[in-house]
Amino acid sequence: MRRCKITVLKTLLFEELSARYGDHPVTEKCPVFKEGQTFITGGIFGNEMPEGFCAMAWQALVMPVNVLVGGGKVLGLDERHIACCADGVRPAIFLLERVEDREEEK
């Protein structure tokens, strides 16, 4: 079965945007993700949100995850895609990779 491996490539912080447009200035990067963290999607179709994953970030990733798990291409790439969450002040950047669940094949 296909699943999606999600790797946190980078977390960013745009303090100037937060200070200029935010009601409460943000001074730290994403509190949920750390660079290098990995997650694997689950569920019977291989496309469910991983445990401990940020629900807001998942909303930005769910469509490309579904495409990859379904065997399709995202922006012309066969097995991977780079995406980010929708937090404009402290975004996390992810690498999405289609992977085969070897345990199910045994």
Jmol script that loads the backbone (N, CA, C; Angstrom):
load data "model"
ATOM      1  N   MET A   1       0.842  -1.181   0.000  1.00  0.00           N
ATOM      2  CA  MET A   1       0.000   0.000   0.000  1.00  0.00           C
ATOM      3  C   MET A   1       0.884   1.239   0.000  1.00  0.00           C
ATOM      4  N   ARG A   2       0.459   2.243  -0.705  1.00  0.00           N
ATOM      5  CA  ARG A   2       1.188   3.509  -0.736  1.00  0.00           C
ATOM      6  C   ARG A   2       0.816   4.355   0.476  1.00  0.00           C
ATOM      7  N   ARG A   3       1.816   5.066   0.955  1.00  0.00           N
ATOM      8  CA  ARG A   3       1.631   6.031   2.018  1.00  0.00           C
ATOM      9  C   ARG A   3       2.447   7.262   1.641  1.00  0.00           C
ATOM     10  N   CYS A   4       2.434   8.253   2.491  1.00  0.00           N
ATOM     11  CA  CYS A   4       3.219   9.447   2.246  1.00  0.00           C
ATOM     12  C   CYS A   4       4.118   9.714   3.442  1.00  0.00           C
ATOM     13  N   LYS A   5       5.400   9.872   3.169  1.00  0.00           N
ATOM     14  CA  LYS A   5       6.355  10.263   4.201  1.00  0.00           C
ATOM     15  C   LYS A   5       6.451  11.775   4.149  1.00  0.00           C
ATOM     16  N   ILE A   6       6.287  12.411   5.291  1.00  0.00           N
ATOM     17  CA  ILE A   6       6.328  13.866   5.387  1.00  0.00           C
ATOM     18  C   ILE A   6       7.535  14.240   6.243  1.00  0.00           C
ATOM     19  N   THR A   7       8.463  14.989   5.650  1.00  0.00           N
ATOM     20  CA  THR A   7       9.659  15.420   6.367  1.00  0.00           C
ATOM     21  C   THR A   7       9.630  16.935   6.510  1.00  0.00           C
ATOM     22  N   VAL A   8       9.889  17.423   7.710  1.00  0.00           N
ATOM     23  CA  VAL A   8       9.972  18.864   7.943  1.00  0.00           C
ATOM     24  C   VAL A   8      11.351  19.325   7.470  1.00  0.00           C
ATOM     25  N   LEU A   9      11.375  20.080   6.379  1.00  0.00           N
ATOM     26  CA  LEU A   9      12.635  20.560   5.815  1.00  0.00           C
ATOM     27  C   LEU A   9      13.138  21.813   6.520  1.00  0.00           C
ATOM     28  N   LYS A  10      12.214  22.712   6.819  1.00  0.00           N
ATOM     29  CA  LYS A  10      12.621  24.007   7.361  1.00  0.00           C
ATOM     30  C   LYS A  10      11.444  24.639   8.096  1.00  0.00           C
ATOM     31  N   THR A  11      11.758  25.369   9.150  1.00  0.00           N
ATOM     32  CA  THR A  11      10.766  26.206   9.820  1.00  0.00           C
ATOM     33  C   THR A  11      11.299  27.631   9.764  1.00  0.00           C
ATOM     34  N   LEU A  12      10.419  28.560   9.492  1.00  0.00           N
ATOM     35  CA  LEU A  12      10.814  29.952   9.299  1.00  0.00           C
ATOM     36  C   LEU A  12      10.062  30.870  10.251  1.00  0.00           C
ATOM     37  N   LEU A  13      10.553  32.082  10.395  1.00  0.00           N
ATOM     38  CA  LEU A  13       9.877  33.093  11.194  1.00  0.00           C
ATOM     39  C   LEU A  13      10.063  34.443  10.512  1.00  0.00           C
ATOM     40  N   PHE A  14       8.968  35.112  10.242  1.00  0.00           N
ATOM     41  CA  PHE A  14       8.995  36.434   9.638  1.00  0.00           C
ATOM     42  C   PHE A  14       8.551  37.451  10.693  1.00  0.00           C
ATOM     43  N   GLU A  15       9.489  37.818  11.560  1.00  0.00           N
ATOM     44  CA  GLU A  15       9.175  38.721  12.675  1.00  0.00           C
ATOM     45  C   GLU A  15       8.672  40.077  12.195  1.00  0.00           C
ATOM     46  N   GLU A  16       9.228  40.565  11.081  1.00  0.00           N
ATOM     47  CA  GLU A  16       8.824  41.883  10.596  1.00  0.00           C
ATOM     48  C   GLU A  16       7.353  41.897  10.178  1.00  0.00           C
ATOM     49  N   LEU A  17       6.873  40.802   9.597  1.00  0.00           N
ATOM     50  CA  LEU A  17       5.457  40.720   9.225  1.00  0.00           C
ATOM     51  C   LEU A  17       4.578  40.636  10.464  1.00  0.00           C
ATOM     52  N   SER A  18       5.019  39.856  11.415  1.00  0.00           N
ATOM     53  CA  SER A  18       4.267  39.722  12.653  1.00  0.00           C
ATOM     54  C   SER A  18       4.178  41.052  13.388  1.00  0.00           C
ATOM     55  N   ALA A  19       5.295  41.763  13.479  1.00  0.00           N
ATOM     56  CA  ALA A  19       5.313  43.055  14.176  1.00  0.00           C
ATOM     57  C   ALA A  19       4.459  44.094  13.457  1.00  0.00           C
ATOM     58  N   ARG A  20       4.492  44.052  12.144  1.00  0.00           N
ATOM     59  CA  ARG A  20       3.774  45.074  11.370  1.00  0.00           C
ATOM     60  C   ARG A  20       2.268  44.822  11.286  1.00  0.00           C
ATOM     61  N   TYR A  21       1.884  43.541  11.142  1.00  0.00           N
ATOM     62  CA  TYR A  21       0.477  43.239  10.885  1.00  0.00           C
ATOM     63  C   TYR A  21      -0.229  42.445  11.981  1.00  0.00           C
ATOM     64  N   GLY A  22       0.503  41.903  12.926  1.00  0.00           N
ATOM     65  CA  GLY A  22      -0.113  41.061  13.951  1.00  0.00           C
ATOM     66  C   GLY A  22      -0.545  41.843  15.176  1.00  0.00           C
ATOM     67  N   ASP A  23      -1.574  41.340  15.835  1.00  0.00           N
ATOM     68  CA  ASP A  23      -2.027  41.952  17.083  1.00  0.00           C
ATOM     69  C   ASP A  23      -1.086  41.602  18.233  1.00  0.00           C
ATOM     70  N   HIS A  24      -0.512  40.409  18.163  1.00  0.00           N
ATOM     71  CA  HIS A  24       0.417  39.924  19.178  1.00  0.00           C
ATOM     72  C   HIS A  24       1.669  39.434  18.452  1.00  0.00           C
ATOM     73  N   PRO A  25       2.728  40.218  18.433  1.00  0.00           N
ATOM     74  CA  PRO A  25       3.937  39.834  17.695  1.00  0.00           C
ATOM     75  C   PRO A  25       4.456  38.447  18.074  1.00  0.00           C
ATOM     76  N   VAL A  26       4.780  37.669  17.067  1.00  0.00           N
ATOM     77  CA  VAL A  26       5.324  36.321  17.246  1.00  0.00           C
ATOM     78  C   VAL A  26       6.839  36.428  17.206  1.00  0.00           C
ATOM     79  N   THR A  27       7.508  35.762  18.149  1.00  0.00           N
ATOM     80  CA  THR A  27       8.965  35.854  18.215  1.00  0.00           C
ATOM     81  C   THR A  27       9.649  34.494  18.131  1.00  0.00           C
ATOM     82  N   GLU A  28       8.858  33.424  17.941  1.00  0.00           N
ATOM     83  CA  GLU A  28       9.431  32.084  17.847  1.00  0.00           C
ATOM     84  C   GLU A  28       8.895  31.370  16.616  1.00  0.00           C
ATOM     85  N   LYS A  29       9.702  30.442  16.090  1.00  0.00           N
ATOM     86  CA  LYS A  29       9.270  29.616  14.959  1.00  0.00           C
ATOM     87  C   LYS A  29       8.139  28.696  15.395  1.00  0.00           C
ATOM     88  N   CYS A  30       7.594  27.953  14.468  1.00  0.00           N
ATOM     89  CA  CYS A  30       6.495  27.018  14.704  1.00  0.00           C
ATOM     90  C   CYS A  30       6.738  26.192  15.970  1.00  0.00           C
ATOM     91  N   PRO A  31       5.770  26.166  16.885  1.00  0.00           N
ATOM     92  CA  PRO A  31       5.941  25.400  18.118  1.00  0.00           C
ATOM     93  C   PRO A  31       5.654  23.907  17.954  1.00  0.00           C
ATOM     94  N   VAL A  32       5.133  23.505  16.797  1.00  0.00           N
ATOM     95  CA  VAL A  32       4.734  22.112  16.593  1.00  0.00           C
ATOM     96  C   VAL A  32       5.830  21.292  15.928  1.00  0.00           C
ATOM     97  N   PHE A  33       6.472  21.862  14.900  1.00  0.00           N
ATOM     98  CA  PHE A  33       7.418  21.088  14.093  1.00  0.00           C
ATOM     99  C   PHE A  33       8.864  21.499  14.328  1.00  0.00           C
ATOM    100  N   LYS A  34       9.744  20.522  14.202  1.00  0.00           N
ATOM    101  CA  LYS A  34      11.192  20.740  14.267  1.00  0.00           C
ATOM    102  C   LYS A  34      11.800  20.221  12.975  1.00  0.00           C
ATOM    103  N   GLU A  35      12.800  20.927  12.458  1.00  0.00           N
ATOM    104  CA  GLU A  35      13.457  20.509  11.221  1.00  0.00           C
ATOM    105  C   GLU A  35      14.009  19.096  11.371  1.00  0.00           C
ATOM    106  N   GLY A  36      13.764  18.272  10.346  1.00  0.00           N
ATOM    107  CA  GLY A  36      14.214  16.879  10.354  1.00  0.00           C
ATOM    108  C   GLY A  36      13.178  15.891  10.845  1.00  0.00           C
ATOM    109  N   GLN A  37      12.124  16.355  11.465  1.00  0.00           N
ATOM    110  CA  GLN A  37      11.050  15.468  11.924  1.00  0.00           C
ATOM    111  C   GLN A  37      10.421  14.754  10.740  1.00  0.00           C
ATOM    112  N   THR A  38      10.017  13.499  10.918  1.00  0.00           N
ATOM    113  CA  THR A  38       9.331  12.772   9.848  1.00  0.00           C
ATOM    114  C   THR A  38       8.040  12.174  10.376  1.00  0.00           C
ATOM    115  N   PHE A  39       7.088  12.047   9.476  1.00  0.00           N
ATOM    116  CA  PHE A  39       5.778  11.471   9.764  1.00  0.00           C
ATOM    117  C   PHE A  39       5.408  10.562   8.607  1.00  0.00           C
ATOM    118  N   ILE A  40       4.603   9.541   8.872  1.00  0.00           N
ATOM    119  CA  ILE A  40       4.065   8.662   7.831  1.00  0.00           C
ATOM    120  C   ILE A  40       2.552   8.692   7.939  1.00  0.00           C
ATOM    121  N   THR A  41       1.894   8.891   6.804  1.00  0.00           N
ATOM    122  CA  THR A  41       0.433   8.877   6.814  1.00  0.00           C
ATOM    123  C   THR A  41      -0.062   7.480   7.154  1.00  0.00           C
ATOM    124  N   GLY A  42      -1.285   7.398   7.647  1.00  0.00           N
ATOM    125  CA  GLY A  42      -1.836   6.111   8.064  1.00  0.00           C
ATOM    126  C   GLY A  42      -3.187   5.844   7.451  1.00  0.00           C
ATOM    127  N   GLY A  43      -3.936   4.966   8.100  1.00  0.00           N
ATOM    128  CA  GLY A  43      -5.282   4.637   7.668  1.00  0.00           C
ATOM    129  C   GLY A  43      -5.326   3.555   6.604  1.00  0.00           C
ATOM    130  N   ILE A  44      -6.518   3.069   6.341  1.00  0.00           N
ATOM    131  CA  ILE A  44      -6.667   1.965   5.399  1.00  0.00           C
ATOM    132  C   ILE A  44      -6.366   2.358   3.960  1.00  0.00           C
ATOM    133  N   PHE A  45      -6.441   3.650   3.656  1.00  0.00           N
ATOM    134  CA  PHE A  45      -6.113   4.115   2.307  1.00  0.00           C
ATOM    135  C   PHE A  45      -4.744   4.785   2.248  1.00  0.00           C
ATOM    136  N   GLY A  46      -4.056   4.863   3.385  1.00  0.00           N
ATOM    137  CA  GLY A  46      -2.721   5.437   3.430  1.00  0.00           C
ATOM    138  C   GLY A  46      -2.664   6.942   3.373  1.00  0.00           C
ATOM    139  N   ASN A  47      -3.808   7.606   3.597  1.00  0.00           N
ATOM    140  CA  ASN A  47      -3.818   9.057   3.446  1.00  0.00           C
ATOM    141  C   ASN A  47      -4.369   9.800   4.663  1.00  0.00           C
ATOM    142  N   GLU A  48      -4.336   9.179   5.821  1.00  0.00           N
ATOM    143  CA  GLU A  48      -4.835   9.852   7.023  1.00  0.00           C
ATOM    144  C   GLU A  48      -3.733  10.655   7.701  1.00  0.00           C
ATOM    145  N   MET A  49      -4.131  11.743   8.346  1.00  0.00           N
ATOM    146  CA  MET A  49      -3.201  12.620   9.036  1.00  0.00           C
ATOM    147  C   MET A  49      -2.419  11.840  10.091  1.00  0.00           C
ATOM    148  N   PRO A  50      -1.108  11.985  10.105  1.00  0.00           N
ATOM    149  CA  PRO A  50      -0.302  11.298  11.109  1.00  0.00           C
ATOM    150  C   PRO A  50      -0.600  11.804  12.518  1.00  0.00           C
ATOM    151  N   GLU A  51      -0.438  10.938  13.479  1.00  0.00           N
ATOM    152  CA  GLU A  51      -0.643  11.306  14.871  1.00  0.00           C
ATOM    153  C   GLU A  51       0.350  12.400  15.261  1.00  0.00           C
ATOM    154  N   GLY A  52      -0.118  13.405  15.981  1.00  0.00           N
ATOM    155  CA  GLY A  52       0.724  14.488  16.431  1.00  0.00           C
ATOM    156  C   GLY A  52       0.967  15.577  15.403  1.00  0.00           C
ATOM    157  N   PHE A  53       0.329  15.453  14.235  1.00  0.00           N
ATOM    158  CA  PHE A  53       0.527  16.433  13.163  1.00  0.00           C
ATOM    159  C   PHE A  53      -0.396  17.628  13.398  1.00  0.00           C
ATOM    160  N   CYS A  54       0.045  18.808  13.032  1.00  0.00           N
ATOM    161  CA  CYS A  54      -0.758  20.026  13.166  1.00  0.00           C
ATOM    162  C   CYS A  54      -1.934  19.998  12.180  1.00  0.00           C
ATOM    163  N   ALA A  55      -3.138  20.183  12.696  1.00  0.00           N
ATOM    164  CA  ALA A  55      -4.334  20.134  11.844  1.00  0.00           C
ATOM    165  C   ALA A  55      -4.342  21.241  10.799  1.00  0.00           C
ATOM    166  N   MET A  56      -3.844  22.420  11.138  1.00  0.00           N
ATOM    167  CA  MET A  56      -3.810  23.513  10.167  1.00  0.00           C
ATOM    168  C   MET A  56      -2.814  23.218   9.043  1.00  0.00           C
ATOM    169  N   ALA A  57      -1.668  22.661   9.385  1.00  0.00           N
ATOM    170  CA  ALA A  57      -0.693  22.292   8.353  1.00  0.00           C
ATOM    171  C   ALA A  57      -1.258  21.180   7.481  1.00  0.00           C
ATOM    172  N   TRP A  58      -1.972  20.239   8.094  1.00  0.00           N
ATOM    173  CA  TRP A  58      -2.543  19.131   7.344  1.00  0.00           C
ATOM    174  C   TRP A  58      -3.498  19.634   6.264  1.00  0.00           C
ATOM    175  N   GLN A  59      -4.253  20.684   6.552  1.00  0.00           N
ATOM    176  CA  GLN A  59      -5.185  21.223   5.564  1.00  0.00           C
ATOM    177  C   GLN A  59      -4.462  21.679   4.302  1.00  0.00           C
ATOM    178  N   ALA A  60      -3.232  22.163   4.452  1.00  0.00           N
ATOM    179  CA  ALA A  60      -2.458  22.600   3.292  1.00  0.00           C
ATOM    180  C   ALA A  60      -1.831  21.426   2.540  1.00  0.00           C
ATOM    181  N   LEU A  61      -1.647  20.298   3.219  1.00  0.00           N
ATOM    182  CA  LEU A  61      -0.957  19.160   2.622  1.00  0.00           C
ATOM    183  C   LEU A  61      -1.877  18.049   2.130  1.00  0.00           C
ATOM    184  N   VAL A  62      -3.115  18.038   2.574  1.00  0.00           N
ATOM    185  CA  VAL A  62      -3.993  16.890   2.311  1.00  0.00           C
ATOM    186  C   VAL A  62      -4.192  16.624   0.813  1.00  0.00           C
ATOM    187  N   MET A  63      -4.313  17.656   0.000  1.00  0.00           N
ATOM    188  CA  MET A  63      -4.531  17.426  -1.430  1.00  0.00           C
ATOM    189  C   MET A  63      -3.304  16.813  -2.107  1.00  0.00           C
ATOM    190  N   PRO A  64      -2.096  17.389  -1.952  1.00  0.00           N
ATOM    191  CA  PRO A  64      -0.947  16.732  -2.577  1.00  0.00           C
ATOM    192  C   PRO A  64      -0.663  15.354  -1.988  1.00  0.00           C
ATOM    193  N   VAL A  65      -0.942  15.147  -0.709  1.00  0.00           N
ATOM    194  CA  VAL A  65      -0.777  13.813  -0.120  1.00  0.00           C
ATOM    195  C   VAL A  65      -1.702  12.831  -0.817  1.00  0.00           C
ATOM    196  N   ASN A  66      -2.962  13.197  -1.010  1.00  0.00           N
ATOM    197  CA  ASN A  66      -3.915  12.307  -1.685  1.00  0.00           C
ATOM    198  C   ASN A  66      -3.483  11.996  -3.110  1.00  0.00           C
ATOM    199  N   VAL A  67      -2.954  12.985  -3.810  1.00  0.00           N
ATOM    200  CA  VAL A  67      -2.489  12.760  -5.181  1.00  0.00           C
ATOM    201  C   VAL A  67      -1.323  11.770  -5.186  1.00  0.00           C
ATOM    202  N   LEU A  68      -0.352  11.982  -4.307  1.00  0.00           N
ATOM    203  CA  LEU A  68       0.815  11.094  -4.258  1.00  0.00           C
ATOM    204  C   LEU A  68       0.431   9.676  -3.858  1.00  0.00           C
ATOM    205  N   VAL A  69      -0.385   9.545  -2.833  1.00  0.00           N
ATOM    206  CA  VAL A  69      -0.803   8.215  -2.372  1.00  0.00           C
ATOM    207  C   VAL A  69      -1.614   7.506  -3.456  1.00  0.00           C
ATOM    208  N   GLY A  70      -2.368   8.294  -4.220  1.00  0.00           N
ATOM    209  CA  GLY A  70      -3.165   7.721  -5.301  1.00  0.00           C
ATOM    210  C   GLY A  70      -2.360   7.386  -6.549  1.00  0.00           C
ATOM    211  N   GLY A  71      -1.066   7.677  -6.550  1.00  0.00           N
ATOM    212  CA  GLY A  71      -0.213   7.344  -7.683  1.00  0.00           C
ATOM    213  C   GLY A  71      -0.045   8.452  -8.699  1.00  0.00           C
ATOM    214  N   GLY A  72      -0.616   9.627  -8.410  1.00  0.00           N
ATOM    215  CA  GLY A  72      -0.530  10.732  -9.356  1.00  0.00           C
ATOM    216  C   GLY A  72       0.705  11.581  -9.188  1.00  0.00           C
ATOM    217  N   LYS A  73       0.782  12.622 -10.010  1.00  0.00           N
ATOM    218  CA  LYS A  73       1.905  13.556 -10.003  1.00  0.00           C
ATOM    219  C   LYS A  73       1.422  14.902  -9.475  1.00  0.00           C
ATOM    220  N   VAL A  74       2.248  15.535  -8.665  1.00  0.00           N
ATOM    221  CA  VAL A  74       1.975  16.891  -8.192  1.00  0.00           C
ATOM    222  C   VAL A  74       2.976  17.801  -8.893  1.00  0.00           C
ATOM    223  N   LEU A  75       2.488  18.719  -9.690  1.00  0.00           N
ATOM    224  CA  LEU A  75       3.330  19.637 -10.463  1.00  0.00           C
ATOM    225  C   LEU A  75       4.370  18.907 -11.303  1.00  0.00           C
ATOM    226  N   GLY A  76       3.989  17.758 -11.824  1.00  0.00           N
ATOM    227  CA  GLY A  76       4.849  17.024 -12.733  1.00  0.00           C
ATOM    228  C   GLY A  76       5.867  16.101 -12.095  1.00  0.00           C
ATOM    229  N   LEU A  77       5.989  16.121 -10.781  1.00  0.00           N
ATOM    230  CA  LEU A  77       6.942  15.240 -10.100  1.00  0.00           C
ATOM    231  C   LEU A  77       6.259  13.929  -9.744  1.00  0.00           C
ATOM    232  N   ASP A  78       6.924  12.817  -9.984  1.00  0.00           N
ATOM    233  CA  ASP A  78       6.308  11.510  -9.792  1.00  0.00           C
ATOM    234  C   ASP A  78       6.087  11.103  -8.344  1.00  0.00           C
ATOM    235  N   GLU A  79       7.100  11.237  -7.517  1.00  0.00           N
ATOM    236  CA  GLU A  79       7.027  10.634  -6.202  1.00  0.00           C
ATOM    237  C   GLU A  79       7.213  11.588  -5.044  1.00  0.00           C
ATOM    238  N   ARG A  80       7.410  12.882  -5.313  1.00  0.00           N
ATOM    239  CA  ARG A  80       7.609  13.804  -4.198  1.00  0.00           C
ATOM    240  C   ARG A  80       7.163  15.219  -4.553  1.00  0.00           C
ATOM    241  N   HIS A  81       7.011  16.021  -3.505  1.00  0.00           N
ATOM    242  CA  HIS A  81       6.520  17.385  -3.671  1.00  0.00           C
ATOM    243  C   HIS A  81       6.960  18.196  -2.454  1.00  0.00           C
ATOM    244  N   ILE A  82       7.285  19.460  -2.654  1.00  0.00           N
ATOM    245  CA  ILE A  82       7.584  20.351  -1.541  1.00  0.00           C
ATOM    246  C   ILE A  82       6.382  21.261  -1.340  1.00  0.00           C
ATOM    247  N   ALA A  83       5.944  21.356  -0.081  1.00  0.00           N
ATOM    248  CA  ALA A  83       4.762  22.153   0.246  1.00  0.00           C
ATOM    249  C   ALA A  83       4.998  22.852   1.582  1.00  0.00           C
ATOM    250  N   CYS A  84       4.128  23.800   1.906  1.00  0.00           N
ATOM    251  CA  CYS A  84       4.258  24.483   3.192  1.00  0.00           C
ATOM    252  C   CYS A  84       2.890  24.688   3.815  1.00  0.00           C
ATOM    253  N   CYS A  85       2.900  24.941   5.118  1.00  0.00           N
ATOM    254  CA  CYS A  85       1.649  25.218   5.807  1.00  0.00           C
ATOM    255  C   CYS A  85       1.211  26.642   5.473  1.00  0.00           C
ATOM    256  N   ALA A  86       0.034  27.008   5.906  1.00  0.00           N
ATOM    257  CA  ALA A  86      -0.538  28.305   5.543  1.00  0.00           C
ATOM    258  C   ALA A  86      -0.216  29.418   6.534  1.00  0.00           C
ATOM    259  N   ASP A  87       0.619  29.166   7.528  1.00  0.00           N
ATOM    260  CA  ASP A  87       0.989  30.199   8.488  1.00  0.00           C
ATOM    261  C   ASP A  87       1.975  31.154   7.822  1.00  0.00           C
ATOM    262  N   GLY A  88       1.543  32.346   7.529  1.00  0.00           N
ATOM    263  CA  GLY A  88       2.384  33.297   6.824  1.00  0.00           C
ATOM    264  C   GLY A  88       3.471  33.928   7.657  1.00  0.00           C
ATOM    265  N   VAL A  89       3.401  33.800   8.978  1.00  0.00           N
ATOM    266  CA  VAL A  89       4.394  34.390   9.862  1.00  0.00           C
ATOM    267  C   VAL A  89       5.442  33.372  10.295  1.00  0.00           C
ATOM    268  N   ARG A  90       5.029  32.136  10.547  1.00  0.00           N
ATOM    269  CA  ARG A  90       5.970  31.089  10.981  1.00  0.00           C
ATOM    270  C   ARG A  90       5.696  29.772  10.257  1.00  0.00           C
ATOM    271  N   PRO A  91       5.907  29.763   8.946  1.00  0.00           N
ATOM    272  CA  PRO A  91       5.579  28.570   8.155  1.00  0.00           C
ATOM    273  C   PRO A  91       6.580  27.428   8.353  1.00  0.00           C
ATOM    274  N   ALA A  92       6.084  26.244   8.132  1.00  0.00           N
ATOM    275  CA  ALA A  92       6.915  25.043   8.080  1.00  0.00           C
ATOM    276  C   ALA A  92       6.895  24.553   6.640  1.00  0.00           C
ATOM    277  N   ILE A  93       8.060  24.152   6.145  1.00  0.00           N
ATOM    278  CA  ILE A  93       8.212  23.662   4.773  1.00  0.00           C
ATOM    279  C   ILE A  93       8.406  22.153   4.842  1.00  0.00           C
ATOM    280  N   PHE A  94       7.666  21.416   4.015  1.00  0.00           N
ATOM    281  CA  PHE A  94       7.663  19.951   4.066  1.00  0.00           C
ATOM    282  C   PHE A  94       8.068  19.328   2.737  1.00  0.00           C
ATOM    283  N   LEU A  95       8.716  18.176   2.809  1.00  0.00           N
ATOM    284  CA  LEU A  95       8.941  17.320   1.656  1.00  0.00           C
ATOM    285  C   LEU A  95       7.965  16.164   1.774  1.00  0.00           C
ATOM    286  N   LEU A  96       7.136  15.996   0.753  1.00  0.00           N
ATOM    287  CA  LEU A  96       6.178  14.879   0.713  1.00  0.00           C
ATOM    288  C   LEU A  96       6.721  13.847  -0.261  1.00  0.00           C
ATOM    289  N   GLU A  97       6.814  12.599   0.186  1.00  0.00           N
ATOM    290  CA  GLU A  97       7.347  11.539  -0.659  1.00  0.00           C
ATOM    291  C   GLU A  97       6.423  10.330  -0.634  1.00  0.00           C
ATOM    292  N   ARG A  98       6.107   9.828  -1.822  1.00  0.00           N
ATOM    293  CA  ARG A  98       5.336   8.596  -1.916  1.00  0.00           C
ATOM    294  C   ARG A  98       6.235   7.436  -1.473  1.00  0.00           C
ATOM    295  N   VAL A  99       5.721   6.594  -0.591  1.00  0.00           N
ATOM    296  CA  VAL A  99       6.469   5.417  -0.140  1.00  0.00           C
ATOM    297  C   VAL A  99       5.545   4.209  -0.182  1.00  0.00           C
ATOM    298  N   GLU A 100       6.140   3.055  -0.387  1.00  0.00           N
ATOM    299  CA  GLU A 100       5.392   1.804  -0.358  1.00  0.00           C
ATOM    300  C   GLU A 100       5.480   1.230   1.042  1.00  0.00           C
ATOM    301  N   ASP A 101       4.362   0.765   1.569  1.00  0.00           N
ATOM    302  CA  ASP A 101       4.325   0.146   2.889  1.00  0.00           C
ATOM    303  C   ASP A 101       4.751  -1.315   2.736  1.00  0.00           C
ATOM    304  N   ARG A 102       6.003  -1.593   2.980  1.00  0.00           N
ATOM    305  CA  ARG A 102       6.583  -2.935   2.783  1.00  0.00           C
ATOM    306  C   ARG A 102       5.993  -3.975   3.723  1.00  0.00           C
ATOM    307  N   GLU A 103       5.547  -3.557   4.894  1.00  0.00           N
ATOM    308  CA  GLU A 103       4.985  -4.502   5.861  1.00  0.00           C
ATOM    309  C   GLU A 103       3.732  -5.181   5.301  1.00  0.00           C
ATOM    310  N   GLU A 104       2.952  -4.444   4.559  1.00  0.00           N
ATOM    311  CA  GLU A 104       1.707  -4.994   4.011  1.00  0.00           C
ATOM    312  C   GLU A 104       1.961  -6.007   2.905  1.00  0.00           C
ATOM    313  N   GLU A 105       3.131  -5.926   2.264  1.00  0.00           N
ATOM    314  CA  GLU A 105       3.430  -6.825   1.160  1.00  0.00           C
ATOM    315  C   GLU A 105       3.841  -8.204   1.638  1.00  0.00           C
ATOM    316  N   LYS A 106       4.240  -8.325   2.918  1.00  0.00           N
ATOM    317  CA  LYS A 106       4.723  -9.616   3.447  1.00  0.00           C
ATOM    318  C   LYS A 106       3.599 -10.572   3.717  1.00  0.00           C
TER     319      LYS A 106
END
end "model"
wireframe off; spacefill off
backbone 0.3
color backbone group
